Amino acid sequence: MRAVKGNKVYTIDESQKSHYQDAGFDIVGDDGEIVAYGKGKTVPYDEYEALKAENEALKEQLAKAEDVPKPEKSGKGTDKKAEA
């Protein structure tokens, strides 16, 4: 596995994982998938990912809602004239 931060990449083993994670390094497995995100970032990455997923789901719902045709209003009784 590797510890990655900026342009620094270190090959580490399981025993060094928490040390590098505490130092802000992202931990990447041998397959290239991120195993753990580094600590000390402005916004915790797990929270960012959750909000990003929620945002995508809401965008899909909005797109579906915009595709549904809205019923036409007849206009009768909608104009209110001021009585003098």
HTML snippet that shows the backbone in 3Dmol.js (N, CA, C, O; Angstrom):
<script src="https://3Dmol.org/build/3Dmol-min.js"></script>
<div id="view" style="width:600px;height:400px;position:relative"></div>
<script>
const pdb = `
ATOM      1  N   MET A   1       0.839  -1.170   0.000  1.00  0.00           N
ATOM      2  CA  MET A   1       0.000   0.000   0.000  1.00  0.00           C
ATOM      3  C   MET A   1       0.884   1.233   0.000  1.00  0.00           C
ATOM      4  O   MET A   1       2.070   1.168   0.322  1.00  0.00           O
ATOM      5  N   ARG A   2       0.285   2.358  -0.367  1.00  0.00           N
ATOM      6  CA  ARG A   2       1.045   3.593  -0.486  1.00  0.00           C
ATOM      7  C   ARG A   2       0.379   4.701   0.309  1.00  0.00           C
ATOM      8  O   ARG A   2      -0.839   4.710   0.484  1.00  0.00           O
ATOM      9  N   ALA A   3       1.195   5.640   0.790  1.00  0.00           N
ATOM     10  CA  ALA A   3       0.715   6.853   1.440  1.00  0.00           C
ATOM     11  C   ALA A   3       0.977   8.000   0.471  1.00  0.00           C
ATOM     12  O   ALA A   3       2.103   8.186   0.012  1.00  0.00           O
ATOM     13  N   VAL A   4      -0.074   8.773   0.158  1.00  0.00           N
ATOM     14  CA  VAL A   4       0.028   9.820  -0.854  1.00  0.00           C
ATOM     15  C   VAL A   4      -0.428  11.146  -0.263  1.00  0.00           C
ATOM     16  O   VAL A   4      -1.492  11.235   0.349  1.00  0.00           O
ATOM     17  N   LYS A   5       0.400  12.185  -0.456  1.00  0.00           N
ATOM     18  CA  LYS A   5       0.039  13.539  -0.040  1.00  0.00           C
ATOM     19  C   LYS A   5       0.756  14.490  -0.985  1.00  0.00           C
ATOM     20  O   LYS A   5       1.983  14.595  -0.979  1.00  0.00           O
ATOM     21  N   GLY A   6      -0.038  15.179  -1.797  1.00  0.00           N
ATOM     22  CA  GLY A   6       0.564  16.078  -2.780  1.00  0.00           C
ATOM     23  C   GLY A   6       1.404  15.287  -3.762  1.00  0.00           C
ATOM     24  O   GLY A   6       0.916  14.349  -4.392  1.00  0.00           O
ATOM     25  N   ASN A   7       2.680  15.669  -3.895  1.00  0.00           N
ATOM     26  CA  ASN A   7       3.560  14.935  -4.799  1.00  0.00           C
ATOM     27  C   ASN A   7       4.430  13.926  -4.065  1.00  0.00           C
ATOM     28  O   ASN A   7       5.372  13.386  -4.645  1.00  0.00           O
ATOM     29  N   LYS A   8       4.126  13.663  -2.796  1.00  0.00           N
ATOM     30  CA  LYS A   8       4.883  12.688  -2.004  1.00  0.00           C
ATOM     31  C   LYS A   8       4.152  11.352  -2.012  1.00  0.00           C
ATOM     32  O   LYS A   8       2.958  11.286  -1.722  1.00  0.00           O
ATOM     33  N   VAL A   9       4.869  10.302  -2.343  1.00  0.00           N
ATOM     34  CA  VAL A   9       4.303   8.951  -2.356  1.00  0.00           C
ATOM     35  C   VAL A   9       5.280   8.034  -1.643  1.00  0.00           C
ATOM     36  O   VAL A   9       6.444   7.932  -2.032  1.00  0.00           O
ATOM     37  N   TYR A  10       4.800   7.360  -0.590  1.00  0.00           N
ATOM     38  CA  TYR A  10       5.632   6.434   0.172  1.00  0.00           C
ATOM     39  C   TYR A  10       5.002   5.055   0.143  1.00  0.00           C
ATOM     40  O   TYR A  10       3.783   4.922   0.250  1.00  0.00           O
ATOM     41  N   THR A  11       5.824   4.036  -0.002  1.00  0.00           N
ATOM     42  CA  THR A  11       5.355   2.660   0.112  1.00  0.00           C
ATOM     43  C   THR A  11       5.407   2.285   1.583  1.00  0.00           C
ATOM     44  O   THR A  11       6.457   2.372   2.219  1.00  0.00           O
ATOM     45  N   ILE A  12       4.261   1.864   2.122  1.00  0.00           N
ATOM     46  CA  ILE A  12       4.164   1.574   3.556  1.00  0.00           C
ATOM     47  C   ILE A  12       3.546   0.201   3.755  1.00  0.00           C
ATOM     48  O   ILE A  12       3.044  -0.415   2.815  1.00  0.00           O
ATOM     49  N   ASP A  13       3.592  -0.273   5.008  1.00  0.00           N
ATOM     50  CA  ASP A  13       2.900  -1.510   5.357  1.00  0.00           C
ATOM     51  C   ASP A  13       1.770  -1.178   6.326  1.00  0.00           C
ATOM     52  O   ASP A  13       1.582  -0.021   6.702  1.00  0.00           O
ATOM     53  N   GLU A  14       1.033  -2.189   6.720  1.00  0.00           N
ATOM     54  CA  GLU A  14      -0.155  -1.999   7.570  1.00  0.00           C
ATOM     55  C   GLU A  14       0.183  -1.324   8.896  1.00  0.00           C
ATOM     56  O   GLU A  14      -0.626  -0.554   9.414  1.00  0.00           O
ATOM     57  N   SER A  15       1.356  -1.598   9.452  1.00  0.00           N
ATOM     58  CA  SER A  15       1.717  -1.033  10.754  1.00  0.00           C
ATOM     59  C   SER A  15       1.965   0.476  10.677  1.00  0.00           C
ATOM     60  O   SER A  15       1.860   1.160  11.695  1.00  0.00           O
ATOM     61  N   GLN A  16       2.286   1.006   9.511  1.00  0.00           N
ATOM     62  CA  GLN A  16       2.558   2.433   9.353  1.00  0.00           C
ATOM     63  C   GLN A  16       1.331   3.218   8.883  1.00  0.00           C
ATOM     64  O   GLN A  16       1.372   4.445   8.795  1.00  0.00           O
ATOM     65  N   LYS A  17       0.268   2.524   8.590  1.00  0.00           N
ATOM     66  CA  LYS A  17      -0.923   3.145   8.022  1.00  0.00           C
ATOM     67  C   LYS A  17      -1.469   4.281   8.889  1.00  0.00           C
ATOM     68  O   LYS A  17      -1.697   5.380   8.383  1.00  0.00           O
ATOM     69  N   SER A  18      -1.679   4.039  10.170  1.00  0.00           N
ATOM     70  CA  SER A  18      -2.279   5.061  11.036  1.00  0.00           C
ATOM     71  C   SER A  18      -1.358   6.265  11.213  1.00  0.00           C
ATOM     72  O   SER A  18      -1.830   7.398  11.301  1.00  0.00           O
ATOM     73  N   HIS A  19      -0.050   6.029  11.267  1.00  0.00           N
ATOM     74  CA  HIS A  19       0.902   7.138  11.414  1.00  0.00           C
ATOM     75  C   HIS A  19       0.800   8.095  10.222  1.00  0.00           C
ATOM     76  O   HIS A  19       0.710   9.309  10.400  1.00  0.00           O
ATOM     77  N   TYR A  20       0.813   7.542   9.019  1.00  0.00           N
ATOM     78  CA  TYR A  20       0.742   8.385   7.832  1.00  0.00           C
ATOM     79  C   TYR A  20      -0.637   9.021   7.671  1.00  0.00           C
ATOM     80  O   TYR A  20      -0.748  10.152   7.198  1.00  0.00           O
ATOM     81  N   GLN A  21      -1.670   8.309   8.056  1.00  0.00           N
ATOM     82  CA  GLN A  21      -3.017   8.875   7.977  1.00  0.00           C
ATOM     83  C   GLN A  21      -3.150  10.058   8.928  1.00  0.00           C
ATOM     84  O   GLN A  21      -3.749  11.074   8.574  1.00  0.00           O
ATOM     85  N   ASP A  22      -2.594   9.934  10.136  1.00  0.00           N
ATOM     86  CA  ASP A  22      -2.618  11.040  11.090  1.00  0.00           C
ATOM     87  C   ASP A  22      -1.827  12.243  10.580  1.00  0.00           C
ATOM     88  O   ASP A  22      -2.128  13.383  10.933  1.00  0.00           O
ATOM     89  N   ALA A  23      -0.819  11.987   9.752  1.00  0.00           N
ATOM     90  CA  ALA A  23       0.000  13.065   9.189  1.00  0.00           C
ATOM     91  C   ALA A  23      -0.662  13.707   7.967  1.00  0.00           C
ATOM     92  O   ALA A  23      -0.097  14.623   7.371  1.00  0.00           O
ATOM     93  N   GLY A  24      -1.855  13.234   7.589  1.00  0.00           N
ATOM     94  CA  GLY A  24      -2.589  13.842   6.492  1.00  0.00           C
ATOM     95  C   GLY A  24      -2.451  13.146   5.158  1.00  0.00           C
ATOM     96  O   GLY A  24      -2.919  13.664   4.144  1.00  0.00           O
ATOM     97  N   PHE A  25      -1.822  11.989   5.131  1.00  0.00           N
ATOM     98  CA  PHE A  25      -1.649  11.241   3.893  1.00  0.00           C
ATOM     99  C   PHE A  25      -2.882  10.392   3.613  1.00  0.00           C
ATOM    100  O   PHE A  25      -3.465   9.814   4.531  1.00  0.00           O
ATOM    101  N   ASP A  26      -3.278  10.317   2.349  1.00  0.00           N
ATOM    102  CA  ASP A  26      -4.306   9.372   1.928  1.00  0.00           C
ATOM    103  C   ASP A  26      -3.634   8.021   1.750  1.00  0.00           C
ATOM    104  O   ASP A  26      -2.514   7.946   1.247  1.00  0.00           O
ATOM    105  N   ILE A  27      -4.308   6.957   2.159  1.00  0.00           N
ATOM    106  CA  ILE A  27      -3.759   5.610   2.057  1.00  0.00           C
ATOM    107  C   ILE A  27      -4.407   4.923   0.853  1.00  0.00           C
ATOM    108  O   ILE A  27      -5.629   4.798   0.775  1.00  0.00           O
ATOM    109  N   VAL A  28      -3.568   4.483  -0.079  1.00  0.00           N
ATOM    110  CA  VAL A  28      -4.036   3.858  -1.310  1.00  0.00           C
ATOM    111  C   VAL A  28      -3.603   2.401  -1.302  1.00  0.00           C
ATOM    112  O   VAL A  28      -2.437   2.094  -1.054  1.00  0.00           O
ATOM    113  N   GLY A  29      -4.545   1.505  -1.575  1.00  0.00           N
ATOM    114  CA  GLY A  29      -4.242   0.077  -1.611  1.00  0.00           C
ATOM    115  C   GLY A  29      -3.454  -0.296  -2.857  1.00  0.00           C
ATOM    116  O   GLY A  29      -3.241   0.532  -3.743  1.00  0.00           O
ATOM    117  N   ASP A  30      -3.027  -1.543  -2.913  1.00  0.00           N
ATOM    118  CA  ASP A  30      -2.244  -2.027  -4.046  1.00  0.00           C
ATOM    119  C   ASP A  30      -3.044  -2.020  -5.352  1.00  0.00           C
ATOM    120  O   ASP A  30      -2.470  -1.984  -6.440  1.00  0.00           O
ATOM    121  N   ASP A  31      -4.375  -2.055  -5.232  1.00  0.00           N
ATOM    122  CA  ASP A  31      -5.225  -2.045  -6.422  1.00  0.00           C
ATOM    123  C   ASP A  31      -5.522  -0.633  -6.926  1.00  0.00           C
ATOM    124  O   ASP A  31      -6.181  -0.471  -7.953  1.00  0.00           O
ATOM    125  N   GLY A  32      -5.041   0.393  -6.211  1.00  0.00           N
ATOM    126  CA  GLY A  32      -5.248   1.776  -6.623  1.00  0.00           C
ATOM    127  C   GLY A  32      -6.441   2.449  -5.979  1.00  0.00           C
ATOM    128  O   GLY A  32      -6.646   3.648  -6.165  1.00  0.00           O
ATOM    129  N   GLU A  33      -7.234   1.700  -5.224  1.00  0.00           N
ATOM    130  CA  GLU A  33      -8.391   2.259  -4.530  1.00  0.00           C
ATOM    131  C   GLU A  33      -7.946   2.920  -3.232  1.00  0.00           C
ATOM    132  O   GLU A  33      -7.034   2.436  -2.562  1.00  0.00           O
ATOM    133  N   ILE A  34      -8.596   4.034  -2.879  1.00  0.00           N
ATOM    134  CA  ILE A  34      -8.264   4.714  -1.632  1.00  0.00           C
ATOM    135  C   ILE A  34      -8.847   3.916  -0.473  1.00  0.00           C
ATOM    136  O   ILE A  34     -10.051   3.667  -0.415  1.00  0.00           O
ATOM    137  N   VAL A  35      -7.971   3.519   0.449  1.00  0.00           N
ATOM    138  CA  VAL A  35      -8.368   2.725   1.610  1.00  0.00           C
ATOM    139  C   VAL A  35      -8.844   3.642   2.728  1.00  0.00           C
ATOM    140  O   VAL A  35      -9.862   3.370   3.365  1.00  0.00           O
ATOM    141  N   ALA A  36      -8.108   4.735   2.970  1.00  0.00           N
ATOM    142  CA  ALA A  36      -8.446   5.681   4.029  1.00  0.00           C
ATOM    143  C   ALA A  36      -7.967   7.062   3.614  1.00  0.00           C
ATOM    144  O   ALA A  36      -6.979   7.199   2.892  1.00  0.00           O
ATOM    145  N   TYR A  37      -8.667   8.067   4.071  1.00  0.00           N
ATOM    146  CA  TYR A  37      -8.309   9.441   3.755  1.00  0.00           C
ATOM    147  C   TYR A  37      -7.531  10.043   4.914  1.00  0.00           C
ATOM    148  O   TYR A  37      -7.768   9.706   6.074  1.00  0.00           O
ATOM    149  N   GLY A  38      -6.609  10.929   4.596  1.00  0.00           N
ATOM    150  CA  GLY A  38      -5.794  11.567   5.612  1.00  0.00           C
ATOM    151  C   GLY A  38      -6.606  12.473   6.514  1.00  0.00           C
ATOM    152  O   GLY A  38      -7.612  13.049   6.100  1.00  0.00           O
ATOM    153  N   LYS A  39      -6.160  12.589   7.738  1.00  0.00           N
ATOM    154  CA  LYS A  39      -6.846  13.434   8.714  1.00  0.00           C
ATOM    155  C   LYS A  39      -6.290  14.846   8.642  1.00  0.00           C
ATOM    156  O   LYS A  39      -5.212  15.073   8.094  1.00  0.00           O
ATOM    157  N   GLY A  40      -7.034  15.792   9.199  1.00  0.00           N
ATOM    158  CA  GLY A  40      -6.564  17.162   9.283  1.00  0.00           C
ATOM    159  C   GLY A  40      -6.919  18.017   8.085  1.00  0.00           C
ATOM    160  O   GLY A  40      -6.381  19.114   7.934  1.00  0.00           O
ATOM    161  N   LYS A  41      -7.806  17.545   7.233  1.00  0.00           N
ATOM    162  CA  LYS A  41      -8.223  18.344   6.093  1.00  0.00           C
ATOM    163  C   LYS A  41      -9.300  19.314   6.550  1.00  0.00           C
ATOM    164  O   LYS A  41      -9.931  19.105   7.586  1.00  0.00           O
ATOM    165  N   THR A  42      -9.511  20.372   5.781  1.00  0.00           N
ATOM    166  CA  THR A  42     -10.483  21.395   6.149  1.00  0.00           C
ATOM    167  C   THR A  42     -11.876  20.794   6.323  1.00  0.00           C
ATOM    168  O   THR A  42     -12.542  21.042   7.328  1.00  0.00           O
ATOM    169  N   VAL A  43     -12.310  20.015   5.354  1.00  0.00           N
ATOM    170  CA  VAL A  43     -13.583  19.301   5.437  1.00  0.00           C
ATOM    171  C   VAL A  43     -13.243  17.819   5.409  1.00  0.00           C
ATOM    172  O   VAL A  43     -12.562  17.363   4.491  1.00  0.00           O
ATOM    173  N   PRO A  44     -13.703  17.059   6.396  1.00  0.00           N
ATOM    174  CA  PRO A  44     -13.421  15.620   6.366  1.00  0.00           C
ATOM    175  C   PRO A  44     -13.921  15.018   5.052  1.00  0.00           C
ATOM    176  O   PRO A  44     -15.057  15.254   4.642  1.00  0.00           O
ATOM    177  N   TYR A  45     -13.072  14.253   4.410  1.00  0.00           N
ATOM    178  CA  TYR A  45     -13.389  13.745   3.078  1.00  0.00           C
ATOM    179  C   TYR A  45     -14.603  12.831   3.092  1.00  0.00           C
ATOM    180  O   TYR A  45     -15.370  12.819   2.130  1.00  0.00           O
ATOM    181  N   ASP A  46     -14.794  12.068   4.161  1.00  0.00           N
ATOM    182  CA  ASP A  46     -15.964  11.190   4.253  1.00  0.00           C
ATOM    183  C   ASP A  46     -17.248  12.015   4.217  1.00  0.00           C
ATOM    184  O   ASP A  46     -18.222  11.639   3.564  1.00  0.00           O
ATOM    185  N   GLU A  47     -17.236  13.155   4.934  1.00  0.00           N
ATOM    186  CA  GLU A  47     -18.399  14.038   4.942  1.00  0.00           C
ATOM    187  C   GLU A  47     -18.613  14.641   3.549  1.00  0.00           C
ATOM    188  O   GLU A  47     -19.744  14.739   3.071  1.00  0.00           O
ATOM    189  N   TYR A  48     -17.528  15.036   2.915  1.00  0.00           N
ATOM    190  CA  TYR A  48     -17.601  15.580   1.555  1.00  0.00           C
ATOM    191  C   TYR A  48     -18.203  14.566   0.588  1.00  0.00           C
ATOM    192  O   TYR A  48     -19.072  14.911  -0.213  1.00  0.00           O
ATOM    193  N   GLU A  49     -17.745  13.320   0.658  1.00  0.00           N
ATOM    194  CA  GLU A  49     -18.255  12.272  -0.224  1.00  0.00           C
ATOM    195  C   GLU A  49     -19.744  12.033   0.013  1.00  0.00           C
ATOM    196  O   GLU A  49     -20.499  11.838  -0.939  1.00  0.00           O
ATOM    197  N   ALA A  50     -20.173  12.046   1.287  1.00  0.00           N
ATOM    198  CA  ALA A  50     -21.588  11.833   1.599  1.00  0.00           C
ATOM    199  C   ALA A  50     -22.434  12.969   1.024  1.00  0.00           C
ATOM    200  O   ALA A  50     -23.499  12.730   0.455  1.00  0.00           O
ATOM    201  N   LEU A  51     -21.956  14.201   1.175  1.00  0.00           N
ATOM    202  CA  LEU A  51     -22.695  15.343   0.644  1.00  0.00           C
ATOM    203  C   LEU A  51     -22.707  15.343  -0.884  1.00  0.00           C
ATOM    204  O   LEU A  51     -23.699  15.729  -1.502  1.00  0.00           O
ATOM    205  N   LYS A  52     -21.627  14.920  -1.473  1.00  0.00           N
ATOM    206  CA  LYS A  52     -21.551  14.839  -2.930  1.00  0.00           C
ATOM    207  C   LYS A  52     -22.552  13.814  -3.460  1.00  0.00           C
ATOM    208  O   LYS A  52     -23.232  14.067  -4.454  1.00  0.00           O
ATOM    209  N   ALA A  53     -22.643  12.658  -2.798  1.00  0.00           N
ATOM    210  CA  ALA A  53     -23.593  11.621  -3.209  1.00  0.00           C
ATOM    211  C   ALA A  53     -25.033  12.108  -3.039  1.00  0.00           C
ATOM    212  O   ALA A  53     -25.880  11.866  -3.898  1.00  0.00           O
ATOM    213  N   GLU A  54     -25.305  12.793  -1.933  1.00  0.00           N
ATOM    214  CA  GLU A  54     -26.643  13.324  -1.695  1.00  0.00           C
ATOM    215  C   GLU A  54     -26.998  14.362  -2.761  1.00  0.00           C
ATOM    216  O   GLU A  54     -28.124  14.386  -3.259  1.00  0.00           O
ATOM    217  N   ASN A  55     -26.044  15.210  -3.106  1.00  0.00           N
ATOM    218  CA  ASN A  55     -26.259  16.232  -4.123  1.00  0.00           C
ATOM    219  C   ASN A  55     -26.597  15.598  -5.471  1.00  0.00           C
ATOM    220  O   ASN A  55     -27.510  16.056  -6.158  1.00  0.00           O
ATOM    221  N   GLU A  56     -25.877  14.561  -5.848  1.00  0.00           N
ATOM    222  CA  GLU A  56     -26.144  13.876  -7.113  1.00  0.00           C
ATOM    223  C   GLU A  56     -27.542  13.261  -7.116  1.00  0.00           C
ATOM    224  O   GLU A  56     -28.250  13.331  -8.120  1.00  0.00           O
ATOM    225  N   ALA A  57     -27.939  12.658  -5.993  1.00  0.00           N
ATOM    226  CA  ALA A  57     -29.269  12.053  -5.899  1.00  0.00           C
ATOM    227  C   ALA A  57     -30.357  13.119  -6.026  1.00  0.00           C
ATOM    228  O   ALA A  57     -31.370  12.902  -6.690  1.00  0.00           O
ATOM    229  N   LEU A  58     -30.144  14.264  -5.391  1.00  0.00           N
ATOM    230  CA  LEU A  58     -31.129  15.342  -5.465  1.00  0.00           C
ATOM    231  C   LEU A  58     -31.203  15.933  -6.877  1.00  0.00           C
ATOM    232  O   LEU A  58     -32.281  16.311  -7.335  1.00  0.00           O
ATOM    233  N   LYS A  59     -30.074  16.011  -7.556  1.00  0.00           N
ATOM    234  CA  LYS A  59     -30.082  16.500  -8.940  1.00  0.00           C
ATOM    235  C   LYS A  59     -30.871  15.557  -9.839  1.00  0.00           C
ATOM    236  O   LYS A  59     -31.596  16.007 -10.726  1.00  0.00           O
ATOM    237  N   GLU A  60     -30.733  14.246  -9.615  1.00  0.00           N
ATOM    238  CA  GLU A  60     -31.491  13.273 -10.396  1.00  0.00           C
ATOM    239  C   GLU A  60     -32.985  13.416 -10.134  1.00  0.00           C
ATOM    240  O   GLU A  60     -33.790  13.357 -11.064  1.00  0.00           O
ATOM    241  N   GLN A  61     -33.360  13.604  -8.862  1.00  0.00           N
ATOM    242  CA  GLN A  61     -34.770  13.782  -8.521  1.00  0.00           C
ATOM    243  C   GLN A  61     -35.323  15.047  -9.172  1.00  0.00           C
ATOM    244  O   GLN A  61     -36.448  15.054  -9.671  1.00  0.00           O
ATOM    245  N   LEU A  62     -34.530  16.114  -9.164  1.00  0.00           N
ATOM    246  CA  LEU A  62     -34.962  17.369  -9.769  1.00  0.00           C
ATOM    247  C   LEU A  62     -35.145  17.210 -11.275  1.00  0.00           C
ATOM    248  O   LEU A  62     -36.110  17.720 -11.844  1.00  0.00           O
ATOM    249  N   ALA A  63     -34.231  16.514 -11.911  1.00  0.00           N
ATOM    250  CA  ALA A  63     -34.338  16.294 -13.354  1.00  0.00           C
ATOM    251  C   ALA A  63     -35.596  15.493 -13.683  1.00  0.00           C
ATOM    252  O   ALA A  63     -36.278  15.791 -14.663  1.00  0.00           O
ATOM    253  N   LYS A  64     -35.908  14.483 -12.878  1.00  0.00           N
ATOM    254  CA  LYS A  64     -37.114  13.686 -13.098  1.00  0.00           C
ATOM    255  C   LYS A  64     -38.364  14.539 -12.887  1.00  0.00           C
ATOM    256  O   LYS A  64     -39.333  14.418 -13.636  1.00  0.00           O
ATOM    257  N   ALA A  65     -38.343  15.400 -11.868  1.00  0.00           N
ATOM    258  CA  ALA A  65     -39.495  16.245 -11.571  1.00  0.00           C
ATOM    259  C   ALA A  65     -39.712  17.278 -12.677  1.00  0.00           C
ATOM    260  O   ALA A  65     -40.853  17.625 -12.983  1.00  0.00           O
ATOM    261  N   GLU A  66     -38.636  17.765 -13.272  1.00  0.00           N
ATOM    262  CA  GLU A  66     -38.773  18.740 -14.354  1.00  0.00           C
ATOM    263  C   GLU A  66     -39.267  18.089 -15.635  1.00  0.00           C
ATOM    264  O   GLU A  66     -39.863  18.769 -16.470  1.00  0.00           O
ATOM    265  N   ASP A  67     -39.041  16.802 -15.814  1.00  0.00           N
ATOM    266  CA  ASP A  67     -39.484  16.092 -17.010  1.00  0.00           C
ATOM    267  C   ASP A  67     -40.982  15.799 -16.991  1.00  0.00           C
ATOM    268  O   ASP A  67     -41.583  15.605 -18.048  1.00  0.00           O
ATOM    269  N   VAL A  68     -41.588  15.764 -15.820  1.00  0.00           N
ATOM    270  CA  VAL A  68     -43.013  15.471 -15.701  1.00  0.00           C
ATOM    271  C   VAL A  68     -43.797  16.696 -16.156  1.00  0.00           C
ATOM    272  O   VAL A  68     -43.580  17.789 -15.632  1.00  0.00           O
ATOM    273  N   PRO A  69     -44.719  16.536 -17.137  1.00  0.00           N
ATOM    274  CA  PRO A  69     -45.499  17.693 -17.597  1.00  0.00           C
ATOM    275  C   PRO A  69     -46.451  18.168 -16.500  1.00  0.00           C
ATOM    276  O   PRO A  69     -47.073  17.372 -15.796  1.00  0.00           O
ATOM    277  N   LYS A  70     -46.539  19.475 -16.384  1.00  0.00           N
ATOM    278  CA  LYS A  70     -47.416  20.059 -15.371  1.00  0.00           C
ATOM    279  C   LYS A  70     -48.811  20.231 -15.972  1.00  0.00           C
ATOM    280  O   LYS A  70     -48.936  20.551 -17.154  1.00  0.00           O
ATOM    281  N   PRO A  71     -49.870  20.020 -15.166  1.00  0.00           N
ATOM    282  CA  PRO A  71     -51.234  20.200 -15.686  1.00  0.00           C
ATOM    283  C   PRO A  71     -51.483  21.676 -16.014  1.00  0.00           C
ATOM    284  O   PRO A  71     -51.032  22.578 -15.308  1.00  0.00           O
ATOM    285  N   GLU A  72     -52.216  21.888 -17.109  1.00  0.00           N
ATOM    286  CA  GLU A  72     -52.532  23.252 -17.529  1.00  0.00           C
ATOM    287  C   GLU A  72     -53.604  23.831 -16.612  1.00  0.00           C
ATOM    288  O   GLU A  72     -54.549  23.143 -16.227  1.00  0.00           O
ATOM    289  N   LYS A  73     -53.442  25.082 -16.276  1.00  0.00           N
ATOM    290  CA  LYS A  73     -54.454  25.761 -15.473  1.00  0.00           C
ATOM    291  C   LYS A  73     -55.422  26.448 -16.431  1.00  0.00           C
ATOM    292  O   LYS A  73     -55.012  27.033 -17.433  1.00  0.00           O
ATOM    293  N   SER A  74     -56.707  26.368 -16.110  1.00  0.00           N
ATOM    294  CA  SER A  74     -57.723  26.906 -17.011  1.00  0.00           C
ATOM    295  C   SER A  74     -57.752  28.428 -16.990  1.00  0.00           C
ATOM    296  O   SER A  74     -58.118  29.049 -17.987  1.00  0.00           O
ATOM    297  N   GLY A  75     -57.384  29.022 -15.900  1.00  0.00           N
ATOM    298  CA  GLY A  75     -57.376  30.473 -15.821  1.00  0.00           C
ATOM    299  C   GLY A  75     -58.689  31.042 -15.332  1.00  0.00           C
ATOM    300  O   GLY A  75     -58.775  32.235 -15.040  1.00  0.00           O
ATOM    301  N   LYS A  76     -59.712  30.211 -15.237  1.00  0.00           N
ATOM    302  CA  LYS A  76     -61.006  30.697 -14.769  1.00  0.00           C
ATOM    303  C   LYS A  76     -60.940  30.943 -13.275  1.00  0.00           C
ATOM    304  O   LYS A  76     -60.494  30.090 -12.508  1.00  0.00           O
ATOM    305  N   GLY A  77     -61.387  32.108 -12.879  1.00  0.00           N
ATOM    306  CA  GLY A  77     -61.439  32.431 -11.466  1.00  0.00           C
ATOM    307  C   GLY A  77     -60.086  32.782 -10.871  1.00  0.00           C
ATOM    308  O   GLY A  77     -59.967  32.975  -9.661  1.00  0.00           O
ATOM    309  N   THR A  78     -59.082  32.864 -11.705  1.00  0.00           N
ATOM    310  CA  THR A  78     -57.767  33.182 -11.158  1.00  0.00           C
ATOM    311  C   THR A  78     -57.504  34.672 -11.147  1.00  0.00           C
ATOM    312  O   THR A  78     -56.703  35.155 -10.347  1.00  0.00           O
ATOM    313  N   ASP A  79     -58.174  35.413 -12.036  1.00  0.00           N
ATOM    314  CA  ASP A  79     -57.979  36.861 -12.054  1.00  0.00           C
ATOM    315  C   ASP A  79     -58.938  37.494 -11.066  1.00  0.00           C
ATOM    316  O   ASP A  79     -60.151  37.296 -11.138  1.00  0.00           O
ATOM    317  N   LYS A  80     -58.393  38.235 -10.171  1.00  0.00           N
ATOM    318  CA  LYS A  80     -59.223  38.931  -9.190  1.00  0.00           C
ATOM    319  C   LYS A  80     -59.222  40.410  -9.547  1.00  0.00           C
ATOM    320  O   LYS A  80     -58.173  41.054  -9.603  1.00  0.00           O
ATOM    321  N   LYS A  81     -60.407  40.929  -9.784  1.00  0.00           N
ATOM    322  CA  LYS A  81     -60.517  42.351 -10.095  1.00  0.00           C
ATOM    323  C   LYS A  81     -60.947  43.080  -8.837  1.00  0.00           C
ATOM    324  O   LYS A  81     -61.780  42.598  -8.070  1.00  0.00           O
ATOM    325  N   ALA A  82     -60.381  44.209  -8.648  1.00  0.00           N
ATOM    326  CA  ALA A  82     -60.724  45.016  -7.472  1.00  0.00           C
ATOM    327  C   ALA A  82     -62.106  45.620  -7.684  1.00  0.00           C
ATOM    328  O   ALA A  82     -62.383  46.224  -8.721  1.00  0.00           O
ATOM    329  N   GLU A  83     -62.951  45.453  -6.705  1.00  0.00           N
ATOM    330  CA  GLU A  83     -64.295  46.003  -6.808  1.00  0.00           C
ATOM    331  C   GLU A  83     -64.270  47.437  -6.323  1.00  0.00           C
ATOM    332  O   GLU A  83     -63.697  47.742  -5.277  1.00  0.00           O
ATOM    333  N   ALA A  84     -64.905  48.328  -7.103  1.00  0.00           N
ATOM    334  CA  ALA A  84     -64.883  49.742  -6.763  1.00  0.00           C
ATOM    335  C   ALA A  84     -66.166  50.179  -6.134  1.00  0.00           C
ATOM    336  O   ALA A  84     -66.314  51.350  -5.785  1.00  0.00           O
TER     337      ALA A  84
END
`;
const viewer = $3Dmol.createViewer("view");
viewer.addModel(pdb, "pdb");
viewer.setStyle({}, {cartoon: {color: "spectrum"}});
viewer.zoomTo();
viewer.render();
</script>
